[in-house]
Amino acid sequence: MDQSLSLTQHIHASPETVWAVITDIRNAPGTLSGVEAVQLLTDGAYGEGTRWKETRKMFGRSETVEMWVDSAEPPRSTTIKAAQGGADYSTRFSLANRDGGTDLTLTFGAKISKPTAASRVLAAVFGRLGMAASRKALAKDLADIAANAESTP
């Protein structure tokens, strides 16, 4: 079972400034209100292969997930992947110049990679609820990224 959603936020900052915000993994807890902690697992600049553990609060509890950069085309797009609980997650950020600023589009997808009878039932029951919560959290992430990029001199 695959589920995806896409959200776009217009940001009054250049694609280069927005790129600098979304690729600053080390400072994500200061940028994204939903992120409690980040532990970098690789050294060097942001790029394909960069890995980290990210702790977020979801449904009232903290959850830590290992994430990695699957692709990066500065300052146009990047795709971040994660796998947990039998599901594969993909988050793509696409940046486009528009009206002197940037349209930042976030596309999130979840795919159950090892479906069981129980996971199919849970997905049917909680899929909509989970995607609604994800949409709300991702919209907040976009607003946080915009606020950070727009306050960058």
C-alpha positions as CSV (number, residue, x, y, z in Angstrom):
1,M,0.0,0.0,0.0
2,D,1.5,3.3,-1.1
3,Q,0.5,6.7,0.2
4,S,1.8,10.1,-0.8
5,L,1.1,13.8,-0.4
6,S,2.5,17.0,-1.8
7,L,2.6,20.5,-0.3
8,T,4.0,23.8,-1.6
9,Q,5.1,26.9,0.3
10,H,6.1,30.1,-1.3
11,I,9.2,31.5,0.5
12,H,10.4,35.1,0.1
13,A,14.1,34.1,-0.2
14,S,16.3,32.8,-3.0
15,P,16.5,29.1,-3.8
16,E,20.2,29.2,-2.5
17,T,19.0,30.6,0.8
18,V,16.2,28.0,1.1
19,W,18.7,25.2,0.1
20,A,21.1,26.3,2.8
21,V,18.2,26.0,5.4
22,I,16.9,22.6,4.3
23,T,20.4,21.0,4.0
24,D,21.6,22.3,7.4
25,I,20.9,19.0,9.1
26,R,23.0,19.8,12.2
27,N,20.8,22.8,13.0
28,A,17.5,21.1,12.2
29,P,16.3,21.1,15.8
30,G,16.6,24.9,15.9
31,T,14.8,25.3,12.5
32,L,12.1,22.6,12.7
33,S,9.9,22.8,15.7
34,G,9.0,19.1,15.3
35,V,12.6,17.9,15.5
36,E,13.9,17.3,19.0
37,A,17.4,16.1,18.2
38,V,19.8,15.1,15.4
39,Q,22.8,12.9,15.5
40,L,25.0,13.1,12.4
41,L,26.4,9.7,11.3
42,T,28.6,10.9,8.5
43,D,31.1,13.7,8.1
44,G,31.4,16.3,5.4
45,A,29.1,18.5,3.5
46,Y,25.4,17.6,2.7
47,G,25.2,15.3,-0.3
48,E,24.3,11.9,-1.5
49,G,25.1,9.4,1.2
50,T,24.8,11.9,4.2
51,R,23.2,9.9,7.1
52,W,21.8,11.0,10.4
53,K,19.4,10.0,13.2
54,E,16.5,12.3,13.7
55,T,14.2,12.4,16.8
56,R,10.7,13.8,16.4
57,K,7.7,13.9,18.6
58,M,4.7,12.2,16.9
59,F,1.5,11.2,18.5
60,G,2.8,12.3,21.9
61,R,5.9,10.2,21.8
62,S,9.5,10.6,20.7
63,E,10.6,8.5,17.7
64,T,14.1,8.2,16.3
65,V,14.6,7.3,12.7
66,E,17.8,6.9,10.7
67,M,17.6,9.0,7.5
68,W,19.9,9.4,4.5
69,V,20.3,11.6,1.4
70,D,19.4,9.6,-1.7
71,S,20.0,12.4,-4.1
72,A,21.0,16.1,-4.1
73,E,20.9,18.6,-7.0
74,P,21.8,21.9,-5.3
75,P,19.8,24.2,-5.2
76,R,17.0,22.5,-7.2
77,S,16.1,19.3,-5.3
78,T,17.0,16.7,-2.8
79,T,15.4,13.3,-1.8
80,I,15.7,12.0,1.7
81,K,14.9,8.4,2.6
82,A,14.1,6.4,5.7
83,A,13.0,2.9,6.6
84,Q,11.2,1.9,9.8
85,G,8.6,-0.6,10.9
86,G,8.3,-2.4,7.6
87,A,7.8,0.9,5.7
88,D,9.9,2.9,3.3
89,Y,9.6,6.7,3.5
90,S,10.7,9.2,0.9
91,T,10.7,13.0,1.2
92,R,11.6,15.1,-1.8
93,F,12.2,18.9,-1.6
94,S,11.9,20.7,-5.0
95,L,12.9,24.4,-5.3
96,A,11.7,26.7,-8.1
97,N,12.3,30.4,-8.6
98,R,9.0,32.3,-8.6
99,D,8.1,36.0,-8.1
100,G,11.5,36.9,-6.6
101,G,11.3,34.0,-4.1
102,T,11.1,30.3,-4.1
103,D,8.3,27.8,-4.3
104,L,9.4,24.9,-2.1
105,T,7.4,21.7,-2.8
106,L,7.7,18.8,-0.4
107,T,6.5,15.4,-1.6
108,F,6.2,12.7,1.0
109,G,5.6,9.1,0.3
110,A,5.2,6.0,2.4
111,K,5.2,2.4,1.1
112,I,4.8,-0.7,3.2
113,S,7.8,-2.8,2.1
114,K,7.1,-6.0,4.0
115,P,3.3,-6.2,4.2
116,T,1.7,-8.7,6.6
117,A,-2.0,-9.3,7.2
118,A,-1.8,-7.2,10.3
119,S,0.1,-4.3,8.6
120,R,-2.5,-4.3,5.9
121,V,-5.3,-4.0,8.4
122,L,-3.4,-1.3,10.4
123,A,-2.7,0.6,7.1
124,A,-6.4,0.5,6.2
125,V,-7.5,1.7,9.6
126,F,-4.7,4.2,10.4
127,G,-3.5,5.2,6.9
128,R,-5.8,8.2,6.6
129,L,-5.1,9.2,10.2
130,G,-1.4,8.8,9.7
131,M,-1.3,10.8,6.5
132,A,-3.4,13.5,8.1
133,A,-0.9,13.8,10.9
134,S,2.0,13.7,8.4
135,R,0.4,16.4,6.3
136,K,0.0,18.6,9.4
137,A,3.6,18.0,10.6
138,L,5.1,18.5,7.1
139,A,3.1,21.8,6.6
140,K,4.6,23.0,9.9
141,D,8.1,22.0,8.6
142,L,7.5,24.1,5.5
143,A,6.4,27.1,7.6
144,D,9.4,26.7,9.9
145,I,11.8,26.5,6.8
146,A,10.1,29.6,5.4
147,A,10.4,31.6,8.6
148,N,14.1,30.6,8.9
149,A,15.0,31.4,5.3
150,E,13.0,34.7,5.3
151,S,14.9,35.9,8.4
152,T,18.3,35.1,6.9
153,P,20.0,38.4,6.0
